[in-house]
Every structure is written in structure tokens, then in C-alpha cells.
């Protein structure tokens, strides 16, 4: 009983953090890409 509950708790706490890490990594990638693009446009102008 307690093992099953802990397993469910692990999935509940582990799942969202995994997706949050993925989301944050993608977000950082987009932000760095945008800053590079802005820098590139600044050099062209």
C-alpha cells in the first residue's frame, strides 16, 4: 500500500519536473536564438 502510494507520488512529482526542465531548456534555447538574431540584425543595420 505505502509502496504503491510512493510510486504514484514519484510519478506525480517526477513527471511535471521533467516536463518543466524540458520546457525551460526549450525556452532558454529560444531566448538565446532570439538574442543572437537581434545581434545579427544589429550588425547588418
Residue pairs with C-beta under 8 A, 6 or more apart in sequence:
none
